């Protein structure tokens, strides 16, 4: 099997020739090392969207001061400012990280709600299919859909302000959430019509508890997962939180067939064997290999991978990936050596113990 055949076998309930190894494409160093691993059977997961948006009645202004890039959104309801810190190396997509969020006080709610309501969405099938053609059988392209409306609201606040505003300004937050719910309803028909099978459907980050997950997130999944499955999609849940054991039953209730970014101990608190027992034999568990293991050396990484394979290889529904850090953890020659040795060790373990 080539890589694409292998990963599709897992996703469709068939048995592959070996356990797939598939990091996100941005987490693997480019060049000879990537080619070496791909020649050994590693694939790439490309996360791409086929939807673009516009805000016809919102103007944008940009300003840069040192390594801070500011964006001003001008709306009929007022102006809000956000900022990103640039020149931060490998630690974030696009080499920038949030430095300032849009909603910092009560007056910022109105312009942000206006922006959400003013956003219209359009399909770009041609652009998405170009990525599919480009990667060929060396990878799989996952369509980036959307997630629970409640989760999207945290993009407008710092984490502290997001939590605080829900309690201090519940009416304003409720209006923001309602606008986000209508926004998701506008996006989902485009997701269902996309020329893609594998579709990302939100994440579980653990920044709020099981009670809120049941109240806000589960209704989203219970509504849209059946609709997407009926449309021929395979939805995925990016469950990368380290306290997953507190959500294990909720995850099952989402009905999502692929649990992706699952991070086992020592980073997460739920073992692969326990996750399999909880979620059943048909669920695809797509592991985020905890790269901290690389620091223990090549042999320890090999042994850890063998243990993962032994816990779940028989299911035929196991994928080994890297979804969180990858080469962002490379800061010097020594860390580069450790990470490359670690990724080779994963391949070695699959060669020795991951073949069906």
C-alpha positions in Angstrom: 0.0 0.0 0.0 1.1 3.6 -0.5 0.4 6.0 2.3 -2.9 7.3 1.0 -4.3 3.8 0.6 -3.1 3.0 4.1 -4.7 5.9 5.9 -7.9 5.5 3.9 -8.1 1.8 4.9 -8.0 2.9 8.5 -10.6 5.6 8.0 -13.0 3.2 6.2 -12.8 0.3 8.6 -10.5 -1.8 6.5 -7.1 -3.3 7.6 -4.0 -1.5 6.4 -0.7 -3.2 5.7 0.8 -1.3 8.7 0.0 1.4 11.2 0.1 4.8 9.5 2.6 7.4 10.6 1.4 10.9 9.6 2.5 14.1 11.2 1.1 17.5 10.3 3.0 18.7 7.3 4.2 21.9 9.0 5.7 19.9 11.9 8.3 18.0 9.9 11.6 19.6 8.8 11.7 20.0 5.1 14.4 18.6 2.8 16.4 15.4 2.9 15.1 14.3 6.3 11.4 14.5 5.3 12.2 12.7 2.1 14.0 9.9 4.0 10.9 9.4 6.2 8.5 9.6 3.4 10.5 7.0 1.5 10.1 4.7 4.6 6.3 5.1 4.5 5.6 8.3 6.5 2.8 10.4 5.1 1.8 14.0 5.7 -1.5 15.5 7.0 -2.3 18.8 5.3 -4.9 21.0 7.0 -6.5 23.2 4.4 -9.7 25.1 4.0 -11.9 25.5 1.0 -13.9 28.4 2.4 -13.1 32.1 2.4 -14.9 35.0 4.1 -15.5 38.7 3.8 -16.9 41.5 5.9 -18.3 44.0 3.3 -19.1 46.7 5.9 -16.0 46.4 8.0 -12.8 48.3 7.2 -9.3 47.2 8.3 -6.3 49.2 9.1 -2.8 47.9 9.9 0.1 49.3 11.9 3.4 47.8 13.0 5.5 48.9 16.0 8.7 46.9 16.5 7.6 43.2 16.6 4.0 44.0 17.3 1.5 44.1 14.4 -1.8 45.8 15.1 -5.1 45.4 13.3 -7.9 47.9 13.6 -11.4 46.8 12.6 -13.6 49.8 11.8 -17.4 49.0 12.0 -20.5 51.1 12.2 -20.7 50.1 15.9 -17.2 51.2 16.7 -13.5 50.2 16.3 -11.7 47.3 17.9 -8.0 46.6 18.0 -6.0 43.3 18.1 -2.3 42.6 17.9 0.1 39.8 17.2 3.8 39.5 18.1 5.9 38.6 15.1 9.4 37.2 14.6 8.9 34.4 17.1 10.6 31.6 15.2 9.1 28.2 14.9 6.7 28.4 17.9 3.5 29.3 16.1 1.9 29.0 12.7 2.8 32.0 10.6 5.5 32.9 13.1 3.3 35.1 15.2 1.4 34.8 18.4 -1.6 36.7 20.0 -0.5 39.7 22.0 -3.8 41.6 22.3 -7.4 40.5 21.8 -10.4 42.4 20.3 -12.7 42.4 23.4 -11.0 44.1 26.3 -14.0 45.9 27.8 -17.8 46.0 27.5 -17.8 48.6 24.7 -16.0 46.1 22.4 -18.9 43.7 22.3 -21.0 45.7 19.8 -18.4 46.0 17.1 -17.3 42.4 17.4 -20.9 41.2 17.2 -21.4 43.4 14.1 -18.3 41.8 12.5 -19.6 38.3 13.1 -23.0 39.1 11.7 -21.5 40.9 8.7 -19.3 38.0 7.8 -20.3 36.1 4.6 -18.7 32.8 3.4 -17.8 31.5 0.0 -16.6 28.1 -1.3 -13.2 27.7 -2.9 -13.2 24.1 -4.2 -10.6 24.8 -6.8 -8.0 25.9 -4.3 -8.6 23.0 -2.0 -8.4 20.4 -4.8 -5.1 21.9 -5.9 -3.7 20.8 -2.5 -5.1 17.3 -3.0 -3.4 17.1 -6.4 -0.1 18.5 -5.2 0.4 16.0 -2.3 -0.9 13.0 -4.3 -0.4 9.7 -2.5 2.2 11.1 -0.1 -0.4 12.6 2.2 -4.0 13.3 3.1 -5.7 16.7 3.0 -8.1 17.4 5.8 -10.8 20.0 5.2 -10.8 22.6 8.0 -14.4 22.9 9.0 -15.7 24.7 12.1 -16.3 23.9 15.7 -18.8 24.6 18.5 -19.9 28.3 18.6 -19.0 28.5 22.2 -15.4 27.6 21.4 -15.2 30.3 18.8 -16.0 33.0 21.3 -12.7 32.6 23.1 -10.9 34.0 20.0 -12.0 37.5 20.9 -10.7 37.6 24.5 -7.7 36.7 26.6 -8.4 33.5 28.5 -8.9 35.4 31.7 -11.3 38.0 30.2 -13.2 35.2 28.4 -13.9 33.5 31.7 -14.6 36.7 33.6 -17.0 38.2 31.0 -19.2 35.2 31.0 -19.9 35.8 34.7 -19.8 39.6 34.9 -21.5 40.4 31.5 -23.8 37.3 30.9 -26.2 39.2 28.7 -23.5 40.6 26.4 -21.8 37.2 26.2 -25.2 35.6 25.4 -25.6 37.9 22.4 -22.0 37.1 21.3 -22.7 33.4 21.5 -26.0 33.8 19.6 -24.2 35.6 16.8 -21.6 32.8 16.8 -24.3 30.1 16.5 -25.8 31.8 13.5 -22.3 32.1 12.0 -21.8 28.4 12.3 -25.2 27.7 10.7 -24.0 29.8 7.7 -20.7 27.9 7.4 -21.9 24.3 7.8 -23.7 23.9 4.4 -20.4 24.8 2.7 -18.6 22.2 4.8 -21.1 19.6 3.9 -20.8 20.4 0.2 -17.0 20.5 0.2 -15.1 18.1 -2.1 -13.4 16.5 0.8 -14.1 13.4 2.9 -12.0 14.0 6.0 -13.3 17.1 7.8 -12.1 18.7 11.0 -14.9 19.5 13.4 -13.6 21.5 16.3 -11.3 20.7 19.2 -11.3 19.8 22.9 -8.6 21.9 24.6 -9.6 21.5 28.2 -9.9 25.2 28.9 -13.3 24.6 30.3 -14.9 21.7 32.2 -17.2 18.8 31.4 -20.3 20.7 32.6 -19.7 23.4 30.0 -18.8 20.9 27.4 -22.1 19.1 27.9 -24.0 22.3 27.8 -22.4 24.0 24.9 -20.3 21.6 22.8 -22.3 18.4 22.8 -25.4 19.9 21.1 -23.2 21.1 18.3 -21.8 17.6 17.6 -25.1 15.9 18.1 -26.7 18.2 15.5 -23.9 18.4 12.8 -22.1 15.0 13.0 -25.1 13.0 11.6 -25.6 15.7 8.9 -22.0 15.5 7.8 -21.9 11.7 7.9 -25.0 11.6 5.7 -23.2 13.9 3.3 -20.3 11.4 3.1 -17.9 13.1 5.4 -15.6 11.6 8.1 -15.6 14.2 10.9 -12.6 14.4 13.3 -12.3 15.9 16.8 -9.0 17.4 17.8 -8.9 16.2 21.4 -5.5 17.4 22.5 -6.3 18.3 26.1 -4.2 16.8 28.8 -7.2 16.1 31.1 -9.1 13.9 28.6 -10.1 11.4 31.2 -12.6 13.9 32.5 -14.2 14.1 29.1 -14.0 10.5 28.0 -17.7 9.8 28.1 -18.6 13.1 26.5 -16.2 12.4 23.6 -18.1 9.1 22.9 -21.4 11.0 22.9 -20.2 13.4 20.2 -20.5 10.5 17.7 -17.3 11.7 16.0 -15.7 8.6 14.3 -12.1 10.0 14.4 -10.5 11.2 17.7 -7.4 13.0 16.6 -4.5 14.6 18.5 -5.1 12.1 21.3 -2.1 12.6 23.6 -1.3 9.6 25.9 0.7 9.8 29.2 3.0 11.2 30.4 1.5 14.3 28.8 -2.1 13.3 28.8 -4.0 11.4 31.6 -5.8 8.8 29.5 -4.0 5.7 28.2 -4.5 4.4 24.7 -5.8 1.1 26.0 -8.4 2.9 28.3 -9.4 5.2 25.4 -10.0 2.2 23.2 -12.1 0.4 25.8 -14.2 3.6 26.3 -14.7 4.5 22.6 -15.1 1.1 21.1 -13.4 -0.9 18.3 -14.6 1.2 15.4 -13.3 4.6 16.5 -10.1 5.8 14.8 -7.7 7.0 17.5 -5.1 9.3 15.9 -2.3 9.7 18.4 -0.4 12.8 18.9 3.0 11.4 19.8 4.2 13.3 22.8 7.5 14.8 21.6 8.8 15.2 25.1 9.6 11.5 24.9 12.3 12.4 22.3 14.4 14.0 25.0 14.8 10.6 26.7 16.7 9.4 23.6 16.2 7.1 20.6 15.9 3.8 22.5 13.3 5.2 25.0 11.3 6.6 22.1 11.5 3.3 20.3 10.3 1.4 23.4 7.5 3.9 24.0 6.2 3.5 20.5 6.3 -0.3 20.7 4.2 0.0 23.9 1.7 2.2 22.1 1.5 -0.3 19.2 1.0 -3.2 21.6 -1.8 -1.4 23.4 -3.9 -1.0 20.3 -2.4 -2.5 17.1 -5.0 -5.3 16.9 -7.8 -2.7 16.4 -6.7 -1.7 12.9 -8.0 1.8 13.8 -4.7 3.3 15.1 -2.8 6.2 13.6 0.4 7.6 14.9 0.9 11.3 14.3 2.4 14.5 15.5 -0.1 17.3 15.9 1.1 19.8 18.5 4.8 20.7 18.5 7.0 18.7 16.0 9.9 20.8 14.7 8.7 23.8 16.8 10.7 22.0 19.5 13.9 22.3 17.6 15.9 25.2 18.8 19.6 24.2 18.3 21.7 21.4 16.9 21.2 19.1 19.9 17.4 19.4 19.9 17.4 18.8 16.1 19.4 15.6 16.6 17.1 14.4 19.3 13.9 15.1 17.3 15.2 13.5 14.2 16.4 10.5 16.1 13.0 10.3 17.8 11.1 10.4 14.5 13.4 7.7 13.1 12.7 5.6 16.2 9.0 5.8 15.6 9.5 4.5 12.1 11.8 1.8 13.4 9.2 0.6 15.9 6.5 0.6 13.2 8.7 -1.4 10.9 9.3 -3.9 13.7 6.0 -4.1 15.4 3.4 -2.1 13.4 3.1 -4.3 10.3 -0.2 -6.3 10.1 
